[in-house]
Amino acid sequence: MRKRHKVASVLLVLALVGIVGVLVADWQVEKKIEKALSQLPPHIKLSYSDLDVNVILGNMALKSSKWEIFGKTTGELIAQGHIESISIEGLSYWDCLFNDKISIETLLIHNPVAKYIKNDKVNQADFKQEMLGETTQNIKVEQILIKKADVLVVKRANDSLVFSSPDFNLKVDALKLNQNENNPLEFDDFSLQSRHLKYALNDYDDLLVDSLSITNTSSFFTEVSIKTKFGKEELSRIIDKERDHFNVNFKSVEFFGQELNFLKSSPFSLKSERVQINAPNFEIYRDKLVADDLKPKLLYSEMLRNLNFDLAIDTLKINQGAIIYSEKVKTGNGAGEINFKNFNASIAHLGNTFNSSTETQIKVDTDFMEDSPLEVHWSFKVQDTTGQFIFKADLGHITAASMNSFSAPNLNTRFEGELYQTFFTIDGNPTFSNIDLKIKYDNFKVSMLKENGREKNKFLSGLINWFISNDSNKNEDGYRYGHAEQVERDQTKSVFNFIWLSIRSGLRSAIANDGEKEN
């Protein structure tokens, strides 16, 4: 019996020593962490309400922390915020003591509120590299969780908003920060969710996303909008060169079979097997009374080729879209308008990483000016530095008068008659184009309007109608043929202006009956 009491006493003493040892170890580790936190670099300021440490489990929790980061050189505030709690679970002391690295099972950051002040004069790539370069140990975290973050980014110059997301959630698996390697930041997988995101695309337009979900392999966005910050008239007052006023909305945007490369030292890249844009609605307005932007405009092939990141989308689908484009040309007149309804499109090989023989092919099926069926086939090779492209279209029956909503206020011109079918093929490059066109029409008449845009200029109208054929029935097949070569592109205007100049030359040839029938 006495021996049992001795054993029990020894065990009790050992247990007490162990408990005391753990408490002492917790206290010592806590003091060391507190000392380390108090000795942060002078440009980082941190305060907190409580620190809990559990040596046995390798856990640590920092409660109600507040932090500020200042520029090393300027001393200006770069970022600030507060965090409800930061929890570390499963810290490996063995790795810390013997492998010279920090290994953590879980890092949980709960309810952080962060504000970053962006300085446009600071090179962001250098800033990121500097931040990564300050860590002297290899770090591995099996799982990082950021829950319910409120993130705000503003410009230093005027405190204007760059980015905001009041409900930002992030999960990263198997993150590694490796020193002295080309790609110091690595991770196996991630998932990101956010709501009510806002991003300033530029000084005039904002991107808004109601909700988003992004992983390594797929992305889903709902209620995506691009909106100009100013009203149409206000925008015209504050710009010195013409630019579009946007009111654009996508019901949803989906990426499938996706590969993302970001948050690493190598450039950003995006690959996707399929992208789907559902129910986009474009309302675009341009005030042509504002001075022209005479900067040269690139064709899409060159724009894609010159992207500063790698892009490869095998197929992009646009479903059930609508486009309304309006343009104001004359003071006192309303804006002329053209529209496309039931807009469906498919784009194959969109990007800049496909080989030189691969064509980007765009196919469009839509209704032009409410109810005129239009099919477009457009192709070019992104890697072809000559910029060659083919643009083919088939426009079904359209009442000529339906064009008057655009032509009357902008061109002082009204049309009458029926256009039953129009085909054309444009073969172009960045400088010139050739067009072959055929058209079937009847009772076609042109009315030139006086400067007031309301009264008919009878003399000019009669002169023009004397030169053109008002129907196409004189040819056997009922078509008139148009042809034009070396149609010169205005390099200061978009590719769509070039398409229009080519079509106009083909129409003039056909209506004047000086084109030749195709073989």
LUMGU-565345 format. One record per residue (C-alpha): x, y, z; residue number from 0. Coordinates in pm, 1 decimal. Example, Ala and Ser with C-alpha at 12.3 -4.5 7.8 and 13.67 -1.06 7.14 Angstrom:
2
PT|1230.0|-450.0|780.0|0
PT|1367.0|-106.0|714.0|1
***
This chain:
519
PT|0.0|0.0|0.0|0
PT|283.2|234.4|98.8|1
PT|455.7|162.7|-236.1|2
PT|140.9|260.3|-424.7|3
PT|122.2|586.7|-238.3|4
PT|483.2|658.1|-329.6|5
PT|415.5|589.3|-699.8|6
PT|106.0|808.1|-690.4|7
PT|301.5|1082.2|-517.8|8
PT|576.5|1065.3|-777.8|9
PT|322.1|1075.5|-1060.2|10
PT|145.8|1370.1|-899.2|11
PT|471.8|1555.9|-859.7|12
PT|565.9|1482.0|-1219.5|13
PT|223.7|1599.5|-1334.3|14
PT|255.6|1918.7|-1133.8|15
PT|605.8|1973.8|-1267.6|16
PT|477.4|1909.5|-1618.7|17
PT|188.6|2153.5|-1576.0|18
PT|415.5|2412.3|-1426.4|19
PT|667.1|2346.0|-1701.1|20
PT|403.4|2396.1|-1968.7|21
PT|280.0|2713.1|-1800.8|22
PT|636.3|2841.1|-1774.3|23
PT|703.1|2743.9|-2136.4|24
PT|381.3|2919.1|-2246.9|25
PT|486.2|3225.5|-2048.2|26
PT|840.5|3224.3|-2188.7|27
PT|723.8|3176.5|-2548.2|28
PT|459.2|3444.6|-2500.3|29
PT|724.4|3684.7|-2369.9|30
PT|952.8|3606.5|-2663.5|31
PT|671.4|3667.2|-2911.6|32
PT|579.2|3990.0|-2735.9|33
PT|943.7|4096.8|-2752.1|34
PT|961.0|4010.6|-3122.8|35
PT|640.0|4204.6|-3191.8|36
PT|778.3|4502.6|-3000.7|37
PT|1094.9|4495.3|-3210.9|38
PT|932.7|4518.1|-3553.0|39
PT|1103.9|4749.3|-3803.0|40
PT|1039.6|5116.5|-3722.1|41
PT|817.8|5164.3|-4029.4|42
PT|571.0|4904.8|-3891.0|43
PT|360.3|4992.5|-3585.2|44
PT|149.8|4727.0|-3410.2|45
PT|-70.6|4718.2|-3101.5|46
PT|-302.7|4447.9|-2967.3|47
PT|-522.1|4371.6|-2667.7|48
PT|-419.9|4014.6|-2587.4|49
PT|-183.6|3731.6|-2685.0|50
PT|-258.2|3365.7|-2602.9|51
PT|-2.6|3086.5|-2648.8|52
PT|-36.4|2708.6|-2612.1|53
PT|303.7|2541.4|-2647.5|54
PT|171.6|2183.2|-2645.0|55
PT|-66.7|2234.7|-2935.2|56
PT|153.3|2489.8|-3110.8|57
PT|-127.7|2743.3|-3113.3|58
PT|-120.9|3121.3|-3084.1|59
PT|-389.8|3389.2|-3099.3|60
PT|-348.6|3764.0|-3130.2|61
PT|-663.4|3957.4|-3040.3|62
PT|-783.0|4302.7|-3151.1|63
PT|-466.4|4409.0|-3328.8|64
PT|-413.7|4745.1|-3494.2|65
PT|-132.6|4812.2|-3738.3|66
PT|19.6|5081.9|-3956.3|67
PT|288.5|5056.5|-4224.1|68
PT|488.2|5363.0|-4332.6|69
PT|716.5|5416.0|-4629.0|70
PT|1080.6|5356.3|-4541.8|71
PT|1198.9|5656.4|-4740.9|72
PT|905.6|5897.2|-4738.4|73
PT|770.8|5816.6|-4393.5|74
PT|419.9|5843.4|-4540.6|75
PT|144.0|5606.4|-4434.4|76
PT|115.1|5315.8|-4682.3|77
PT|-139.8|5089.9|-4512.1|78
PT|-339.2|5063.2|-4193.8|79
PT|-609.3|4849.3|-4040.7|80
PT|-729.3|4637.0|-3756.8|81
PT|-800.3|4266.0|-3717.6|82
PT|-1041.6|4104.8|-3475.4|83
PT|-821.2|3799.5|-3433.6|84
PT|-522.5|3622.3|-3586.5|85
PT|-496.8|3253.7|-3496.6|86
PT|-207.8|3017.3|-3565.2|87
PT|-263.8|2644.6|-3518.7|88
PT|-8.1|2366.2|-3537.9|89
PT|317.5|2562.1|-3524.9|90
PT|608.4|2316.7|-3562.3|91
PT|875.3|2392.3|-3304.9|92
PT|1096.5|2122.3|-3453.6|93
PT|1112.8|2305.0|-3788.5|94
PT|1171.3|2635.4|-3611.6|95
PT|1459.2|2497.0|-3402.2|96
PT|1628.2|2250.4|-3636.6|97
PT|1518.3|2317.1|-3998.7|98
PT|1537.7|2696.3|-4003.3|99
PT|1184.1|2734.9|-4135.6|100
PT|839.5|2822.1|-4008.1|101
PT|576.1|2550.5|-4056.5|102
PT|213.8|2615.4|-3963.5|103
PT|-94.1|2401.7|-4012.5|104
PT|-352.9|2681.0|-4017.2|105
PT|-340.2|3059.4|-4020.7|106
PT|-682.5|3218.6|-3964.2|107
PT|-734.2|3593.4|-4002.3|108
PT|-1083.6|3689.4|-3890.3|109
PT|-1264.8|4016.6|-3965.9|110
PT|-967.8|4219.7|-4092.5|111
PT|-1025.9|4577.4|-4204.6|112
PT|-744.6|4703.0|-4426.0|113
PT|-678.7|5027.2|-4610.9|114
PT|-394.2|5053.1|-4860.6|115
PT|-284.8|5393.6|-4991.0|116
PT|-159.3|5354.0|-5347.6|117
PT|120.6|5577.5|-5468.2|118
PT|133.0|5586.5|-5849.8|119
PT|496.3|5698.1|-5832.3|120
PT|600.6|5370.0|-5669.6|121
PT|671.7|5076.5|-5899.3|122
PT|434.7|4807.2|-5770.5|123
PT|654.1|4520.5|-5894.3|124
PT|949.4|4660.8|-5700.2|125
PT|725.3|4708.9|-5395.4|126
PT|610.9|4343.9|-5406.4|127
PT|965.4|4216.5|-5451.0|128
PT|1085.6|4431.1|-5162.5|129
PT|812.2|4297.4|-4934.2|130
PT|890.6|3935.3|-5023.1|131
PT|1261.9|3997.9|-4993.4|132
PT|1234.1|4115.1|-4633.6|133
PT|1151.4|3765.2|-4508.7|134
PT|1469.1|3579.8|-4413.2|135
PT|1313.3|3239.3|-4334.2|136
PT|1135.1|2983.1|-4545.5|137
PT|767.1|2968.5|-4453.7|138
PT|511.8|2694.6|-4513.2|139
PT|143.5|2721.7|-4421.4|140
PT|-84.8|2427.8|-4494.9|141
PT|-395.4|2646.9|-4499.3|142
PT|-455.2|3020.4|-4484.7|143
PT|-806.1|3148.9|-4419.4|144
PT|-908.4|3513.7|-4442.3|145
PT|-1270.0|3557.0|-4338.2|146
PT|-1498.8|3857.3|-4382.5|147
PT|-1230.1|4104.2|-4477.3|148
PT|-1314.7|4465.0|-4556.9|149
PT|-1055.3|4587.6|-4807.6|150
PT|-1012.0|4942.3|-4934.6|151
PT|-749.1|5083.3|-5172.1|152
PT|-730.1|5458.3|-5240.1|153
PT|-499.1|5687.3|-5435.2|154
PT|-259.7|5898.6|-5233.4|155
PT|-289.0|6196.0|-5470.3|156
PT|-659.7|6264.5|-5419.0|157
PT|-789.9|5991.7|-5182.9|158
PT|-1009.3|5859.9|-5466.1|159
PT|-1121.8|5498.3|-5456.6|160
PT|-919.9|5240.2|-5650.5|161
PT|-1069.2|4919.4|-5510.0|162
PT|-1313.9|4816.3|-5241.2|163
PT|-1466.9|4491.3|-5122.8|164
PT|-1655.7|4492.6|-4790.1|165
PT|-1695.1|4112.4|-4789.2|166
PT|-1374.7|3943.6|-4904.5|167
PT|-1293.0|3578.7|-4822.0|168
PT|-981.7|3385.1|-4922.3|169
PT|-853.5|3032.2|-4872.0|170
PT|-502.1|2929.4|-4980.5|171
PT|-369.7|2573.0|-4954.7|172
PT|-5.5|2472.1|-4909.6|173
PT|150.1|2815.3|-4935.5|174
PT|529.0|2828.7|-4944.6|175
PT|752.8|3132.2|-4925.3|176
PT|1097.8|3022.1|-5036.8|177
PT|1393.9|3253.7|-5018.8|178
PT|1661.0|3272.4|-5290.1|179
PT|1442.6|3114.0|-5559.6|180
PT|1308.2|3249.0|-5889.6|181
PT|947.5|3199.5|-5778.5|182
PT|956.9|3265.4|-5403.2|183
PT|578.6|3240.1|-5360.7|184
PT|405.6|2908.4|-5431.9|185
PT|70.9|2750.4|-5342.8|186
PT|-124.9|2442.2|-5447.4|187
PT|-478.3|2578.5|-5462.8|188
PT|-689.8|2875.5|-5362.1|189
PT|-1048.8|2993.3|-5355.7|190
PT|-1167.3|3351.5|-5334.0|191
PT|-1516.6|3488.5|-5276.9|192
PT|-1621.8|3849.5|-5267.0|193
PT|-1935.7|4060.7|-5277.1|194
PT|-2005.6|4417.6|-5380.2|195
PT|-1665.7|4468.2|-5537.3|196
PT|-1579.7|4802.6|-5693.8|197
PT|-1270.7|4883.5|-5898.8|198
PT|-1176.7|5209.4|-6071.8|199
PT|-1075.1|5112.5|-6426.5|200
PT|-952.3|5466.0|-6490.2|201
PT|-1038.3|5825.0|-6397.1|202
PT|-1375.5|5799.4|-6574.3|203
PT|-1511.0|5443.2|-6547.8|204
PT|-1580.8|5195.8|-6265.7|205
PT|-1608.2|4817.9|-6268.2|206
PT|-1871.9|4678.1|-6029.4|207
PT|-1929.0|4310.9|-5944.4|208
PT|-2214.6|4198.0|-5722.8|209
PT|-2049.1|3864.7|-5639.3|210
PT|-1753.7|3659.8|-5755.0|211
PT|-1601.6|3320.3|-5687.3|212
PT|-1254.0|3233.6|-5820.4|213
PT|-1049.3|2914.2|-5796.2|214
PT|-751.1|2780.0|-5989.9|215
PT|-983.8|2602.4|-6235.1|216
PT|-1298.0|2816.4|-6262.4|217
PT|-1443.2|3159.9|-6199.7|218
PT|-1798.4|3287.0|-6170.1|219
PT|-1907.3|3652.5|-6165.6|220
PT|-2263.3|3785.5|-6133.6|221
PT|-2404.9|4127.3|-6225.1|222
PT|-2086.7|4270.4|-6369.7|223
PT|-2111.8|4636.3|-6473.1|224
PT|-1890.5|4898.6|-6631.5|225
PT|-2027.8|5244.0|-6565.8|226
PT|-1900.0|5591.0|-6639.4|227
PT|-1880.1|5794.5|-6318.1|228
PT|-2029.9|6105.6|-6481.0|229
PT|-2345.7|6185.2|-6677.0|230
PT|-2315.9|6222.7|-7054.1|231
PT|-2322.8|6602.9|-7055.8|232
PT|-2088.6|6628.4|-6756.1|233
PT|-1839.9|6391.1|-6919.6|234
PT|-1837.4|6607.1|-7233.5|235
PT|-1757.5|6911.8|-7022.1|236
PT|-1460.9|6763.5|-6838.1|237
PT|-1280.4|6576.3|-7119.1|238
PT|-1062.0|6744.0|-7377.8|239
PT|-1072.0|6448.8|-7621.5|240
PT|-1366.1|6232.3|-7719.0|241
PT|-1426.1|5908.3|-7528.8|242
PT|-1716.5|5668.6|-7487.2|243
PT|-1973.2|5698.8|-7210.5|244
PT|-2047.2|5346.4|-7080.3|245
PT|-2345.6|5181.0|-6921.2|246
PT|-2263.8|4811.8|-6960.7|247
PT|-2396.1|4513.3|-6768.1|248
PT|-2333.6|4137.5|-6784.8|249
PT|-2578.8|3908.2|-6608.3|250
PT|-2296.0|3664.4|-6544.5|251
PT|-1947.4|3575.7|-6667.0|252
PT|-1813.4|3220.8|-6629.9|253
PT|-1465.2|3073.3|-6683.7|254
PT|-1421.6|2694.9|-6719.0|255
PT|-1104.8|2485.5|-6743.6|256
PT|-909.2|2779.8|-6611.0|257
PT|-540.0|2813.8|-6528.4|258
PT|-425.1|3121.9|-6341.0|259
PT|-75.7|3241.1|-6265.4|260
PT|-56.5|3535.2|-6028.8|261
PT|84.6|3648.5|-5694.1|262
PT|422.1|3518.7|-5807.1|263
PT|729.7|3690.0|-5944.6|264
PT|652.3|3571.0|-6298.3|265
PT|402.3|3771.7|-6508.9|266
PT|27.9|3720.3|-6475.0|267
PT|-125.8|3473.7|-6719.6|268
PT|-476.3|3343.4|-6785.8|269
PT|-576.4|3033.5|-6977.1|270
PT|-929.5|2901.9|-7009.4|271
PT|-1093.3|2631.6|-7216.3|272
PT|-1424.8|2818.0|-7226.9|273
PT|-1558.1|3157.3|-7120.7|274
PT|-1929.4|3233.2|-7126.0|275
PT|-2081.8|3581.3|-7105.5|276
PT|-2455.5|3574.7|-7041.4|277
PT|-2705.9|3849.7|-7126.7|278
PT|-2464.6|4138.8|-7178.5|279
PT|-2626.8|4476.8|-7234.3|280
PT|-2416.4|4755.5|-7386.0|281
PT|-2525.8|5119.3|-7394.3|282
PT|-2244.3|5326.1|-7542.5|283
PT|-2264.2|5696.1|-7623.0|284
PT|-2007.7|5920.1|-7787.3|285
PT|-2021.9|6297.5|-7820.0|286
PT|-1848.9|6373.1|-8151.9|287
PT|-1864.3|6746.6|-8077.2|288
PT|-1570.6|6694.7|-7840.3|289
PT|-1227.8|6714.0|-8007.9|290
PT|-1112.4|6396.2|-8182.1|291
PT|-861.0|6170.6|-8012.2|292
PT|-598.5|6158.2|-8287.6|293
PT|-387.6|5888.2|-8123.9|294
PT|-337.8|5597.0|-8370.6|295
PT|-574.7|5305.1|-8304.7|296
PT|-451.9|4947.2|-8334.3|297
PT|-636.7|4658.2|-8496.9|298
PT|-742.0|4384.3|-8254.8|299
PT|-470.4|4144.9|-8371.9|300
PT|-197.4|4389.3|-8271.5|301
PT|-374.7|4483.8|-7947.0|302
PT|-380.9|4117.0|-7845.8|303
PT|-22.8|4061.0|-7956.3|304
PT|95.3|4356.1|-7744.3|305
PT|-74.4|4251.1|-7418.2|306
PT|167.3|4263.1|-7124.1|307
PT|43.2|3925.9|-6997.3|308
PT|-23.3|3583.6|-7150.2|309
PT|-383.6|3517.3|-7256.0|310
PT|-524.9|3198.2|-7408.1|311
PT|-901.8|3142.5|-7425.6|312
PT|-994.3|2847.9|-7646.0|313
PT|-1359.5|2952.1|-7686.5|314
PT|-1554.5|3256.9|-7572.9|315
PT|-1934.0|3255.7|-7602.2|316
PT|-2165.3|3557.2|-7579.8|317
PT|-2531.1|3469.9|-7523.3|318
PT|-2837.6|3686.3|-7579.8|319
PT|-2673.8|4025.6|-7571.6|320
PT|-2790.6|4371.1|-7675.5|321
PT|-2589.3|4666.9|-7804.0|322
PT|-2711.7|5024.2|-7839.8|323
PT|-2459.1|5270.2|-7978.9|324
PT|-2551.3|5637.3|-8003.3|325
PT|-2345.8|5921.1|-8141.5|326
PT|-2402.0|6294.4|-8133.8|327
PT|-2252.4|6475.3|-8432.7|328
PT|-2443.5|6801.4|-8468.6|329
PT|-2532.9|7067.5|-8212.4|330
PT|-2908.3|7091.5|-8167.7|331
PT|-2970.7|6742.0|-8302.9|332
PT|-3030.0|6436.6|-8091.5|333
PT|-2785.4|6149.4|-8094.4|334
PT|-2811.4|5904.3|-8383.3|335
PT|-2859.1|5544.1|-8275.6|336
PT|-2792.3|5196.9|-8409.1|337
PT|-2872.2|4876.6|-8222.5|338
PT|-2815.4|4502.4|-8220.5|339
PT|-3060.1|4272.6|-8041.1|340
PT|-3043.1|3896.9|-7973.7|341
PT|-2666.2|3924.2|-8004.8|342
PT|-2489.6|3586.7|-7996.2|343
PT|-2123.4|3536.7|-8072.1|344
PT|-1850.8|3275.1|-8060.0|345
PT|-1478.9|3358.6|-8056.9|346
PT|-1222.2|3082.7|-8107.5|347
PT|-855.4|3116.1|-8006.3|348
PT|-869.8|3449.7|-7827.9|349
PT|-525.4|3538.6|-7696.6|350
PT|-159.2|3587.9|-7771.8|351
PT|-2.7|3248.2|-7696.6|352
PT|-138.1|3042.0|-7986.6|353
PT|102.0|2946.9|-8265.7|354
PT|150.9|3160.0|-8576.3|355
PT|-78.4|2948.5|-8796.9|356
PT|-377.7|2967.1|-8558.3|357
PT|-662.3|3196.5|-8658.4|358
PT|-877.8|3392.3|-8419.6|359
PT|-1227.8|3338.3|-8556.5|360
PT|-1527.5|3549.5|-8460.2|361
PT|-1879.9|3445.0|-8554.7|362
PT|-2178.4|3669.7|-8479.7|363
PT|-2549.3|3604.1|-8519.8|364
PT|-2772.5|3899.5|-8431.1|365
PT|-3067.1|4122.9|-8528.9|366
PT|-2961.9|4460.4|-8666.4|367
PT|-3191.5|4760.1|-8611.5|368
PT|-3453.4|4552.2|-8430.0|369
PT|-3539.0|4274.4|-8677.1|370
PT|-3287.8|4245.2|-8964.5|371
PT|-3088.3|3919.7|-8935.1|372
PT|-2712.7|3970.7|-8955.3|373
PT|-2436.4|3710.9|-8965.3|374
PT|-2068.3|3803.7|-8942.0|375
PT|-1754.6|3592.4|-8986.7|376
PT|-1430.8|3768.5|-8895.6|377
PT|-1086.1|3609.6|-8888.6|378
PT|-724.0|3712.8|-8835.1|379
PT|-397.2|3569.6|-8703.1|380
PT|-268.8|3740.7|-8391.0|381
PT|93.6|3648.6|-8461.9|382
PT|75.0|3779.0|-8821.2|383
PT|252.7|4115.1|-8807.1|384
PT|107.9|4216.8|-9146.8|385
PT|-233.4|4252.2|-8976.4|386
PT|-431.4|4081.5|-9254.5|387
PT|-797.9|4012.5|-9176.5|388
PT|-1113.5|3887.7|-9348.9|389
PT|-1453.7|4030.7|-9254.3|390
PT|-1763.2|3871.1|-9411.1|391
PT|-2126.8|3961.2|-9349.2|392
PT|-2472.4|3856.7|-9460.2|393
PT|-2747.9|4110.0|-9381.0|394
PT|-3108.2|4002.2|-9437.5|395
PT|-3413.4|4215.1|-9512.8|396
PT|-3406.8|4563.7|-9369.1|397
PT|-3632.3|4860.6|-9430.1|398
PT|-3407.3|5146.2|-9536.0|399
PT|-3604.0|5387.8|-9317.7|400
PT|-3490.5|5198.0|-9007.2|401
PT|-3146.3|5351.7|-9060.9|402
PT|-3287.3|5702.3|-9030.1|403
PT|-3257.3|5705.8|-8650.5|404
PT|-2881.9|5721.1|-8706.8|405
PT|-2845.4|5883.8|-9048.8|406
PT|-3089.5|6174.9|-9004.0|407
PT|-2933.1|6341.7|-8696.7|408
PT|-2574.0|6251.1|-8788.1|409
PT|-2559.9|6261.4|-9169.4|410
PT|-2860.6|6481.4|-9251.8|411
PT|-2977.4|6197.6|-9472.8|412
PT|-3295.5|5990.7|-9489.1|413
PT|-3348.5|5667.5|-9679.0|414
PT|-3651.2|5497.7|-9830.8|415
PT|-3699.7|5153.3|-9982.6|416
PT|-3635.8|4789.0|-9907.2|417
PT|-3295.9|4619.8|-9883.1|418
PT|-3369.7|4249.1|-9920.6|419
PT|-3021.9|4098.7|-9893.4|420
PT|-2666.9|4230.1|-9865.4|421
PT|-2347.2|4023.1|-9877.8|422
PT|-1995.3|4157.4|-9858.3|423
PT|-1639.3|4041.6|-9801.2|424
PT|-1366.9|4277.9|-9682.6|425
PT|-1003.3|4177.6|-9717.9|426
PT|-797.8|4426.3|-9520.5|427
PT|-481.1|4514.0|-9334.1|428
PT|-393.7|4804.3|-9102.6|429
PT|-374.6|5047.5|-9396.0|430
PT|-603.2|4947.0|-9685.3|431
PT|-893.1|4718.6|-9768.3|432
PT|-1065.6|4569.4|-10071.4|433
PT|-1437.4|4490.3|-10072.3|434
PT|-1671.2|4281.5|-10285.6|435
PT|-2040.7|4341.5|-10224.2|436
PT|-2373.0|4235.7|-10371.1|437
PT|-2711.2|4373.7|-10276.7|438
PT|-3075.4|4315.3|-10369.2|439
PT|-3302.9|4614.3|-10312.7|440
PT|-3612.3|4794.2|-10439.7|441
PT|-3749.3|5149.1|-10440.7|442
PT|-3433.1|5289.1|-10289.1|443
PT|-3428.6|5667.2|-10253.4|444
PT|-3208.1|5915.1|-10072.0|445
PT|-3336.2|6238.9|-9917.8|446
PT|-3073.8|6496.0|-9823.4|447
PT|-3188.2|6725.2|-9542.3|448
PT|-3116.6|7089.4|-9486.0|449
PT|-2891.7|7199.8|-9199.9|450
PT|-3187.7|7215.7|-8962.3|451
PT|-3222.9|6838.5|-9006.1|452
PT|-3597.0|6856.5|-9076.2|453
PT|-3662.0|6997.6|-9423.7|454
PT|-3571.0|6812.4|-9742.5|455
PT|-3307.9|6962.3|-9974.0|456
PT|-3492.7|6888.2|-10298.5|457
PT|-3211.7|6986.5|-10533.5|458
PT|-2943.2|6769.0|-10372.4|459
PT|-3187.4|6480.1|-10324.1|460
PT|-3291.1|6487.0|-10687.0|461
PT|-2930.4|6506.3|-10806.8|462
PT|-2822.1|6205.7|-10600.0|463
PT|-3124.1|5995.3|-10698.2|464
PT|-3056.4|6072.5|-11065.9|465
PT|-2714.8|5907.3|-11037.6|466
PT|-2819.6|5594.2|-10847.6|467
PT|-3034.0|5300.4|-10951.1|468
PT|-3340.3|5276.2|-10732.0|469
PT|-3369.5|4896.3|-10767.9|470
PT|-3150.8|4594.7|-10848.0|471
PT|-3391.8|4412.0|-11079.5|472
PT|-3205.0|4496.3|-11399.7|473
PT|-2959.3|4210.9|-11336.6|474
PT|-3057.8|3849.2|-11400.2|475
PT|-3022.1|3733.3|-11042.5|476
PT|-3172.7|4050.6|-10898.1|477
PT|-2847.3|4167.5|-10737.7|478
PT|-2623.1|4461.8|-10801.1|479
PT|-2252.3|4413.0|-10749.2|480
PT|-2006.0|4652.1|-10594.0|481
PT|-1628.3|4643.5|-10577.4|482
PT|-1370.7|4879.9|-10432.4|483
PT|-995.6|4856.6|-10386.9|484
PT|-742.9|5038.4|-10171.7|485
PT|-1001.1|5185.4|-9937.3|486
PT|-778.2|5384.7|-9703.2|487
PT|-811.7|5345.2|-9331.0|488
PT|-818.9|5646.1|-9099.7|489
PT|-549.8|5536.1|-8852.6|490
PT|-692.4|5762.0|-8580.0|491
PT|-1026.7|5576.7|-8575.9|492
PT|-1136.2|5230.3|-8469.3|493
PT|-1153.2|4916.2|-8681.7|494
PT|-1533.2|4958.5|-8700.9|495
PT|-1489.7|5293.4|-8872.4|496
PT|-1263.2|5111.0|-9122.6|497
PT|-1535.1|4847.3|-9178.6|498
PT|-1789.3|5124.1|-9240.2|499
PT|-1563.3|5308.1|-9488.5|500
PT|-1519.9|4981.7|-9679.2|501
PT|-1895.0|4908.0|-9682.9|502
PT|-1970.4|5263.6|-9796.7|503
PT|-1731.1|5227.0|-10091.0|504
PT|-1887.9|4894.1|-10186.5|505
PT|-2242.2|5036.0|-10165.8|506
PT|-2151.3|5334.7|-10381.7|507
PT|-2014.3|5101.9|-10646.2|508
PT|-2319.2|4873.0|-10637.8|509
PT|-2584.8|5144.5|-10643.5|510
PT|-2400.6|5330.2|-10920.2|511
PT|-2394.4|4992.7|-11102.5|512
PT|-2022.6|5002.0|-11176.0|513
PT|-1930.6|4676.6|-10999.4|514
PT|-1891.1|4340.9|-11172.0|515
PT|-2074.0|4016.3|-11103.4|516
PT|-1868.3|3760.7|-10915.8|517
PT|-1754.0|3453.7|-11104.6|518
***
